[in-house]
Amino acid sequence: MIKYLSYFLLLIIFQSCASQAKPILLDSVMETDVKENLAYYLYYPEDYQDEPDKKFPLLLFLHGGGESGDSLVTVKRNGPPKLIVQGKKFPFLILAPQNPYAKKWWNTRAVKQLLDSIVNDNRIDRNRIYLTGLSRGGGAAWELAVQYPETFAAMAVVCGMSPVPYASWINKKMPIWVFHGEKDKSIPIEESETMVAKLKEMGYDVTFTKYPNVGHNAWVKAYDTEELYEWFMDQELKK
């Protein structure tokens, strides 16, 4: 009898305490301080020093996941930096930062701050800033176009991916060129096909180049396309 009475009293006490418990909702603010160290290459065209009164276009290049880390030299493995090493000459400046995190996405805010600093410190035509990226850098290129729609005059994305709803946030006046390999197993071509279809449905100026029998390394063919750089040079920011 005493055992059951004790159990009954404990049950009453528990129910009484539970009935008094209330959720708490706090209003508060915390100021965050996030810093990023971005190593980068900056390429100058041959005539930059010879024409001190001229403003030049600039191409922002974002590499893929394989070049992330703390060894800047790996950025030269692909894309425009690789072509520069091979001796190719470009008519614009090229900014090629490195994502310091092997397993993280690009910090696009930090990239934009770096870009702004380079533009401010050099003779850059602000109406002719171009954007390109491959794989993970292609995804970051889509993100930058969404976050900063008044910055870029044209964008080329190689085997990148992006949420389709982003389409409506990109500057409708900015020409876009998308490249993708049809045999890509890392980022399926459907990622680009869906995004391109949505953009075209909404009236965007989009060119889509598909490479049959090419896997994830579509960037080899894409950045060897001389017409790509001519196309960039024909574009100016339309607000």
N, C-alpha and C positions, 0 to 999 in steps of 0.2 A: 504493500500500500504506500509506504514511504517512497519507494522507488518511482512509482507512477506519479505521485504528488510532485516530486522533484522535477520530473520530466515535464509535467504540466506547467510548473512555475517558470522553467527555462523557456518553454515555448511562448508563454505570455510576454516575458522580458524581450525575447528576440523579435516578436511581432511589434512590440512597442517601439523598439529602437529602429526597426525597418520603416515603420510608419513615420518616424520623425526625420529620416534621411531625405534631403532635397538636392536636386542637381544644382550645380553652381556654374554661372556664366560670367566670365570676367571680360572686361574691356581693357585692352592694354596695347602698347606700342613698343616695338623694339627696332632701333636703327641698326641695320646690318652694314658691314663693311667687307665687301668681297673684292679681293685683288687677284689679278691674273698676270702671269709672266708669259708673254708671247715672243718667242724668237721668230725672226722672219728674214727673208731675202727681199731685197728691193733692186730691181733691174731698171737701168736708165738706157734709153735709146742712144745711138751714137751721136745724134745731132742735138742732144739736150744741152750740152755745154756750149755748142757753137751758136745757138740761137737763144741768147739770154732773155729776150723779150717775148718769146713764144710760150704759150701754155700747151701742155701735152695731155692726151688722154691717159687713163690709168686702168689696168685690168687687175682686179682682185681675184686671185686663184686660191681655192681651198682644196687641199689634198684629201685623200681617202684615209681609212682607218689604219692601213698598213704603214703609213708614214708618220703616225702619231708617236709622241714620246719626247725624249730629251736630246736626240741626235739630229740636229738641223740638217745635216747632209742628206738624210733620207728623203727630204722634200724634193730633192733633185731626181728622184727615181721616175717620176711620171709627169705628164702634162707640160705646160710651158717651161717650168724650170729645167726639165730634162732636155727640151729642145734648145734652150739657151746654152747648156753645157755642150751640146752637139754642134753649136756654132750658129744656130738660127738667130736672125736679127728681127726684132719687133719694133714697130713704129710708136709704141706707147710704153709707159712705165708698167712694170708688173710687180705687184705686192703679193708675196707668198708667205703667209705666216704658218707656224706649226702649232697644231693642237697638242698641248703637252700631256694629254691624258690618253693612254692607249685604250681604255675601256669606257671613255665618256664621250658624249656629244660635244661638238664645238660650243664654246661660250660665245655666242653671237654678239652679245653686248660688248665683250672685250674686243672682238674683231672690229666692230664698228668704231670703237674708241681709237683703235690703232689706225684704222683707215682715215678717220678724221684728222688724226695727228699728222699722218703722212701727207694728206692733202693740204693741210695748213702750212707745212714746212717746205713744200715744193711747188713748182709751177704747174699746177694741175688744172685742167679745164673741168670745172665742176659739172658741166653739162655732158661730159663724155667719160663718165666712170662706168666701167663694165664689170660684170660679175660672172664667175664660172666656178664650178666645183665638180668633183667626181666622187661617186659612191657616198660615203659619209659626208664628204664635203659638198656633194650635190644636194643632200638633204639640208645642210646648213645654208646653201645658196637659196633654196626655196624659202627657208625661214627668214633670212635676211631680206629677201624681196617682200615678204609679208610685213616684217617689222619696220622696214624703212623704204616704203614705196616711192618716195620722192628722191631717192639717192641715185639709182642706177638707170643708165640709158638703155641697157640691153643685158640679157642674161642667157648663158648657155649651161645646161645641166646635163651631166653624163652619168647614166645609171644611178640616179638619185631617187629618193622617195620622200613623199610628203602627204600629210592628211589632205584629202580632196577638198574639204571646206575652206582650206587656205586660199583656194583659187579666187574667191570673191574679194580677197584683201590685197591682191597684187595690183599694181598700177596697170590699168587697162591699156595705156598707151605705150607700155614697154614691150618691145619685141622679145620673144623667147625662142630659143632653139634647144630641143631636147634630143639626146642621143641615147640609144640603149641596144644591147645585144639580145637577140631573140632567144639565145640559149643560156641566159644569165640565171644561175641557180642561187646566187647570193641575194640579189634583189631582182625578183622576177620582172620581166618586161611589162607585166600587167600594171605594175605600180606607175610606170610612165604612161601607158596607154590610157589608164583611167583618168589621170590628171590632165593629159593633153585633150582628151575628149571633153572633159568638163570645161576647160579653158576655151576650146573652140566653140562649144555650145554657148558660152557667155560672150563671144565676140572678140576674144584675144587674138593677137597676131602671133601664131605659134607654128614653128617648123619642127617636124618630127622625123628623125632619121633612125631607121631600124637596120641593124646589121645581122643578116642571116648567118647562122652557124658560128656566131661569136658569143662568148660567155661574158663573165663579169668585167673583163678587161676591155670593154668597148672604148675606153679612153685612148687606147693606142691609135685606133683609126680616127676617132673624133678629133684629137688634138693634132693629128697629121693633116687635117683638112684645111688647106690654105684658105679656102673660101670663108671659113669661120672667122678668121682675123680680118679679112676684107669686109665681111658683114659687120663685125664690131665697129670698124672704123667709119662705116656709113651711118651709124646711129648717134643720135643726140637726144638728151633728156627732153621729154615732152610732158609738161605738167598740165 
